[in-house]
Amino acid sequence: MSLKVDDPKLEPVAQKVNSGDRLSFEDGVALYRSHDLLGIGYLANIVRERLNGNRTFFNVNRHINPTNVCVAACKLCAFGRQVRDGKAYTMSLDQVWKIAGEGYSEAVSEFHIVGGLHPELSLDWYCEMINGLKERYPEVHLKAFTMVEVGYLARRAKISIKETLQRLKDAGVQSLPGGGAEIFQERVRRVICDHKINGNEWIDTARTAHQLGLKSNATMLYGHIETNEDRVDHLLKLRTLQDETGGFQTYIPLAFHPENTPMQHLSTTGGVDDIKNIAVARLLLDNFPHVKAYWVMMTEKVAQIAQRFGADDLDGTIVEEKIYHDAGAKTSQSLRREDLLRLIRDSGREPVERDTLYRPVERNEASFTVIV
């Protein structure tokens, strides 16, 4: 088999990919430094098709952000607001339950729930919210709360991370979305998110969630002040935890959008960086089943291309997305199921509708059935 890389520094990486050997830290840095994007994509596509063939997954989901009030005031964020900010909002429980049922008529299989670190909303409030959603929409999977939110709720309730996660699980949380990881390197976190849990605490929280039987996703925020070495360090820490727990389902690289943040002097990422982050992740995270091209972040067109550079998932219909659009995203806030089918088929891939746990879904006009 031809290895098809033009950069001679990638030849050792290509040999490892060809033989199925694990890549090292140095390999990851070499990939990020290389300008041979097509070569990197070719290698990532080999791994992608080994794991998932020609399939690209998607789901019919709805994002719910109960509040944008947040005590953290991170420099990377355009979403969070102080309590007295005129743009601050906090939904009532009834509003959360009502908005969950709004949107498209096609049956939603997942609620994706994240929000700010509100100084007054308690763990009891969130458990009541989750319990109410599960009572009203029993067939919908509840993917809720980042590791950062879990850590904050635990501190406010003065209980352990394990106890907090167990209470949320008992209320109806079935998995965690994986946001808030940003970059694990503390030098970077002190600048972009110094009020959040640190990288080790994020890892420990994810470990505890996995030990309790809760699957999660994992993310990395790139395109701000991090280095290539910081990116590789982040990915390999995720890989190490996955070796230990097997609890991660999907990795999602997230580009930093500086507009409307205290770091808006920085440039936005380009398509090359977005595609490269998909491909490098697919090559380094050999124990992650899936890598997602989050269409809201990278645009529909780039997400289509990403399916040939390592991505095998496009996320879902979403219905309403606030966090990236508050940071200036110009993409749509929602797509219809038919739009996602078209985006995947036009890329030469086979669309597979899934539930949150990647079980195939059969659908008729008004409902869906998970194929176990």
C-alpha positions as CSV (number, residue, x, y, z in Angstrom):
1,M,0.0,0.0,0.0
2,S,1.3,3.4,-0.9
3,L,1.7,5.6,2.1
4,K,0.9,8.8,0.2
5,V,2.6,11.4,2.4
6,D,4.7,14.2,0.8
7,D,6.4,15.3,4.1
8,P,9.3,13.0,4.8
9,K,9.0,13.8,8.5
10,L,5.6,12.0,8.5
11,E,7.0,8.8,7.1
12,P,7.6,7.2,10.5
13,V,4.0,8.2,11.4
14,A,2.7,6.6,8.2
15,Q,4.6,3.4,8.9
16,K,3.0,3.2,12.4
17,V,-0.5,3.9,11.0
18,N,0.0,1.2,8.3
19,S,1.0,-1.4,10.9
20,G,-1.6,-0.3,13.5
21,D,1.0,0.9,16.1
22,R,0.2,3.6,18.6
23,L,1.6,7.1,17.9
24,S,3.8,9.0,20.4
25,F,3.9,12.5,21.7
26,E,6.6,13.3,19.2
27,D,4.5,11.9,16.4
28,G,1.6,14.2,17.4
29,V,3.8,17.2,17.4
30,A,5.2,16.3,13.9
31,L,1.6,16.0,12.6
32,Y,0.7,19.4,13.9
33,R,3.8,21.0,12.5
34,S,3.5,19.4,9.1
35,H,1.9,21.3,6.2
36,D,1.1,18.1,4.3
37,L,-2.6,18.3,5.0
38,L,-3.6,15.8,2.4
39,G,-1.1,13.3,3.7
40,I,-2.3,13.7,7.2
41,G,-5.9,13.4,6.0
42,Y,-5.1,10.3,4.1
43,L,-3.7,8.6,7.2
44,A,-6.6,9.8,9.3
45,N,-9.0,8.4,6.8
46,I,-7.4,5.0,7.0
47,V,-8.0,4.9,10.8
48,R,-11.5,6.3,10.4
49,E,-12.5,3.6,7.9
50,R,-10.9,0.8,9.9
51,L,-13.1,1.8,12.9
52,N,-16.3,2.9,11.2
53,G,-16.2,2.0,7.5
54,N,-18.1,4.4,5.3
55,R,-20.7,5.3,7.9
56,T,-21.2,8.8,9.3
57,F,-23.4,9.1,12.4
58,F,-25.8,11.8,13.4
59,N,-28.7,12.2,15.8
60,V,-31.9,14.2,16.2
61,N,-31.2,16.3,19.3
62,R,-32.1,19.5,21.1
63,H,-29.7,21.8,23.0
64,I,-31.0,23.3,26.2
65,N,-29.1,26.0,28.0
66,P,-31.1,26.7,31.3
67,T,-29.1,29.8,32.2
68,N,-26.2,32.0,30.9
69,V,-25.5,33.4,34.4
70,C,-22.0,32.4,35.4
71,V,-19.6,33.3,38.2
72,A,-16.6,32.1,36.2
73,A,-16.1,35.1,33.8
74,C,-13.7,33.2,31.6
75,K,-11.8,35.2,29.0
76,L,-12.7,32.6,26.4
77,C,-16.4,32.9,26.8
78,A,-19.0,35.1,25.1
79,F,-22.0,33.2,26.6
80,G,-21.7,33.7,30.4
81,R,-23.2,36.8,32.0
82,Q,-23.2,38.3,35.5
83,V,-26.5,38.2,37.4
84,R,-27.2,41.9,36.8
85,D,-26.2,41.9,33.2
86,G,-29.1,43.0,31.0
87,K,-28.5,40.0,28.7
88,A,-28.6,37.5,31.6
89,Y,-31.3,35.0,31.7
90,T,-32.4,32.0,33.9
91,M,-35.3,29.8,32.9
92,S,-37.8,28.6,35.4
93,L,-38.3,24.8,35.7
94,D,-41.5,25.1,33.8
95,Q,-39.8,27.0,31.0
96,V,-37.1,24.3,30.7
97,W,-39.7,21.6,30.5
98,K,-41.7,23.6,28.0
99,I,-38.8,24.5,25.7
100,A,-37.6,20.9,25.6
101,G,-40.8,20.0,23.7
102,E,-40.5,22.8,21.2
103,G,-38.8,22.8,17.8
104,Y,-39.2,20.3,15.0
105,S,-42.0,17.8,14.9
106,E,-39.6,14.9,14.4
107,A,-39.0,13.0,17.6
108,V,-35.9,14.1,19.5
109,S,-33.8,11.3,20.9
110,E,-31.4,13.4,23.0
111,F,-31.5,16.6,25.1
112,H,-28.0,18.1,25.4
113,I,-28.0,20.3,28.5
114,V,-25.3,22.7,29.6
115,G,-25.3,26.2,31.1
116,G,-23.5,28.7,33.3
117,L,-22.3,28.3,36.9
118,H,-25.2,30.1,38.5
119,P,-24.6,31.4,42.0
120,E,-28.1,30.5,43.3
121,L,-29.3,27.4,41.4
122,S,-28.7,24.4,43.6
123,L,-28.0,20.7,43.0
124,D,-31.6,20.1,44.2
125,W,-32.9,22.5,41.5
126,Y,-31.0,20.7,38.7
127,C,-32.1,17.3,40.0
128,E,-35.7,18.5,39.9
129,M,-35.2,19.8,36.4
130,I,-33.7,16.5,35.2
131,N,-36.4,14.5,36.9
132,G,-39.1,16.6,35.4
133,L,-37.6,16.1,31.9
134,K,-37.4,12.4,32.3
135,E,-41.0,12.2,33.5
136,R,-42.3,14.3,30.5
137,Y,-40.0,12.8,27.9
138,P,-39.1,9.3,29.1
139,E,-37.7,8.1,25.8
140,V,-35.3,11.0,25.4
141,H,-31.7,10.4,26.5
142,L,-30.5,13.1,28.9
143,K,-26.9,14.1,28.2
144,A,-26.3,16.8,30.8
145,F,-23.6,18.9,32.6
146,T,-20.0,19.4,31.9
147,M,-17.3,18.3,34.3
148,V,-17.0,22.0,35.2
149,E,-20.7,22.2,36.2
150,V,-20.5,19.0,38.2
151,G,-17.5,20.3,40.1
152,Y,-19.2,23.6,40.8
153,L,-22.4,21.8,42.0
154,A,-20.4,19.6,44.3
155,R,-18.6,22.5,45.9
156,R,-21.9,24.4,46.4
157,A,-23.6,21.3,47.9
158,K,-20.4,20.5,50.0
159,I,-20.4,16.9,48.9
160,S,-18.0,14.8,46.8
161,I,-17.9,14.6,43.1
162,K,-19.0,11.0,43.3
163,E,-22.0,11.8,45.4
164,T,-23.0,14.7,43.1
165,L,-22.8,12.5,40.0
166,Q,-24.7,9.7,41.7
167,R,-27.5,12.2,42.6
168,L,-27.6,13.5,39.0
169,K,-27.7,9.9,37.7
170,D,-30.5,9.0,40.1
171,A,-32.5,12.0,38.9
172,G,-32.1,10.8,35.2
173,V,-28.8,12.0,33.8
174,Q,-27.6,9.3,31.4
175,S,-24.3,10.7,30.1
176,L,-22.2,13.8,30.1
177,P,-21.4,16.0,27.1
178,G,-17.7,16.6,27.8
179,G,-17.3,20.3,27.5
180,G,-15.2,22.6,29.6
181,A,-12.0,20.6,29.1
182,E,-10.5,23.6,27.1
183,I,-6.7,22.9,27.3
184,F,-5.3,20.9,30.3
185,Q,-2.0,22.7,30.4
186,E,-2.3,24.9,33.5
187,R,-0.1,27.7,32.0
188,V,-2.9,28.2,29.4
189,R,-5.8,27.7,31.8
190,R,-4.6,30.5,34.1
191,V,-5.1,32.9,31.2
192,I,-8.3,31.6,29.5
193,C,-10.3,30.0,32.3
194,D,-8.7,30.6,35.6
195,H,-11.9,30.3,37.6
196,K,-12.7,26.8,36.4
197,I,-11.6,23.4,37.7
198,N,-8.1,22.6,36.6
199,G,-7.2,20.0,34.1
200,N,-6.5,17.2,36.6
201,E,-9.9,17.9,38.3
202,W,-11.6,17.6,34.9
203,I,-9.9,14.2,34.3
204,D,-10.7,13.0,37.8
205,T,-14.4,14.0,37.4
206,A,-14.6,12.2,34.1
207,R,-13.0,9.2,35.6
208,T,-15.5,9.1,38.4
209,A,-18.4,9.5,36.0
210,H,-17.1,6.6,34.0
211,Q,-16.7,4.5,37.1
212,L,-20.4,5.1,37.9
213,G,-21.4,3.9,34.5
214,L,-21.9,7.3,32.9
215,K,-20.5,7.6,29.4
216,S,-19.2,11.0,28.3
217,N,-17.7,12.9,25.4
218,A,-14.4,14.8,25.5
219,T,-13.4,18.1,23.9
220,M,-10.4,20.4,23.3
221,L,-10.6,24.1,22.7
222,Y,-7.9,25.1,20.2
223,G,-6.9,28.3,18.3
224,H,-6.2,30.7,21.2
225,I,-2.8,30.8,23.0
226,E,-2.0,27.1,23.2
227,T,1.0,25.5,21.5
228,N,1.1,22.4,19.4
229,E,2.7,20.6,22.3
230,D,-0.2,21.7,24.6
231,R,-2.6,20.2,22.1
232,V,-0.8,16.9,22.0
233,D,-0.5,16.8,25.8
234,H,-4.2,17.3,26.0
235,L,-5.0,14.5,23.6
236,L,-2.7,12.0,25.2
237,K,-4.1,12.7,28.6
238,L,-7.6,11.9,27.2
239,R,-6.1,8.7,25.6
240,T,-4.6,7.6,28.9
241,L,-7.9,8.0,30.7
242,Q,-9.7,6.1,28.0
243,D,-7.2,3.2,28.4
244,E,-8.2,3.2,32.0
245,T,-12.0,3.5,31.9
246,G,-13.2,3.1,28.3
247,G,-15.9,5.7,29.2
248,F,-15.4,8.2,26.4
249,Q,-17.6,7.8,23.3
250,T,-16.7,10.7,21.1
251,Y,-14.0,13.4,20.9
252,I,-15.0,16.8,19.6
253,P,-12.4,19.4,18.7
254,L,-13.8,22.9,19.2
255,A,-12.3,26.0,17.6
256,F,-12.1,29.1,19.7
257,H,-14.4,31.9,18.5
258,P,-12.9,35.2,19.8
259,E,-15.7,37.6,18.8
260,N,-17.5,39.2,21.8
261,T,-14.9,37.8,24.3
262,P,-12.1,39.5,26.2
263,M,-9.7,37.8,23.7
264,Q,-11.3,39.2,20.6
265,H,-8.0,40.6,19.4
266,L,-7.1,37.0,18.4
267,S,-7.7,35.7,14.9
268,T,-10.3,33.0,14.2
269,T,-9.0,29.6,13.1
270,G,-9.0,28.8,9.4
271,G,-10.3,25.7,7.6
272,V,-6.8,24.1,7.5
273,D,-6.5,24.2,11.3
274,D,-10.0,22.9,11.7
275,I,-9.5,20.0,9.4
276,K,-6.0,19.2,10.8
277,N,-7.4,19.1,14.4
278,I,-9.9,16.5,13.3
279,A,-7.3,14.4,11.5
280,V,-4.6,14.6,14.2
281,A,-7.1,13.6,16.9
282,R,-8.3,10.6,14.8
283,L,-4.7,9.5,14.6
284,L,-3.7,10.0,18.2
285,L,-6.9,8.9,19.9
286,D,-6.8,5.3,18.7
287,N,-9.0,4.1,21.6
288,F,-11.8,6.6,20.9
289,P,-14.6,5.0,18.9
290,H,-15.7,8.3,17.3
291,V,-14.4,11.8,16.3
292,K,-17.0,14.4,15.7
293,A,-17.0,17.3,13.1
294,Y,-19.3,19.7,15.0
295,W,-21.0,21.4,12.1
296,V,-22.2,24.4,14.2
297,M,-18.5,25.3,14.9
298,M,-16.8,24.5,11.6
299,T,-19.7,25.2,9.1
300,E,-21.6,22.6,7.1
301,K,-19.1,22.7,4.2
302,V,-16.0,22.1,6.3
303,A,-17.9,19.4,8.2
304,Q,-18.5,17.6,4.9
305,I,-14.8,17.7,4.1
306,A,-13.9,16.5,7.6
307,Q,-15.6,13.2,6.9
308,R,-12.6,12.4,4.6
309,F,-10.1,13.6,7.3
310,G,-11.1,11.4,10.2
311,A,-14.5,12.5,11.3
312,D,-17.4,9.9,11.4
313,D,-20.0,12.0,13.3
314,L,-21.6,15.4,12.5
315,D,-23.6,15.9,15.8
316,G,-27.3,16.5,15.3
317,T,-30.2,18.8,14.5
318,I,-29.6,20.9,17.7
319,V,-32.6,23.2,17.1
320,E,-31.1,26.1,19.1
321,E,-27.4,26.8,19.8
322,K,-26.4,29.7,22.0
323,I,-22.8,29.3,23.1
324,Y,-21.1,29.5,19.8
325,H,-23.5,32.0,18.3
326,D,-23.0,34.4,21.2
327,A,-19.3,34.2,20.2
328,G,-20.2,35.3,16.7
329,A,-20.8,32.1,14.8
330,K,-22.6,32.7,11.5
331,T,-23.7,29.1,10.9
332,S,-27.4,28.1,11.3
333,Q,-28.6,27.3,14.7
334,S,-30.4,24.1,13.6
335,L,-30.6,21.7,10.7
336,R,-33.4,19.3,9.8
337,R,-32.8,15.6,9.7
338,E,-33.1,15.7,5.9
339,D,-30.3,18.4,5.8
340,L,-28.0,16.1,7.7
341,L,-28.8,13.2,5.5
342,R,-28.0,15.3,2.4
343,L,-24.7,16.6,3.9
344,I,-23.5,13.1,4.6
345,R,-24.7,11.5,1.3
346,D,-23.2,14.4,-0.7
347,S,-19.9,13.5,0.9
348,G,-20.1,10.0,-0.3
349,R,-20.7,8.6,3.1
350,E,-23.5,6.4,4.4
351,P,-25.7,8.2,7.0
352,V,-26.6,6.3,10.1
353,E,-29.0,7.9,12.6
354,R,-28.0,7.0,16.1
355,D,-29.0,7.5,19.7
356,T,-26.6,9.0,22.2
357,L,-25.0,5.6,22.8
358,Y,-24.4,5.0,19.1
359,R,-27.2,2.5,18.7
360,P,-28.9,2.7,15.3
361,V,-32.3,4.3,15.2
362,E,-35.2,3.3,13.0
363,R,-37.7,6.2,12.5
364,N,-41.1,6.8,11.2
365,E,-42.8,10.2,10.9
366,A,-43.6,10.8,14.5
367,S,-41.4,8.5,16.6
368,F,-38.1,6.5,16.7
369,T,-37.1,3.0,17.8
370,V,-33.6,2.2,19.1
371,I,-32.2,-1.0,17.6
372,V,-30.5,-2.8,20.5
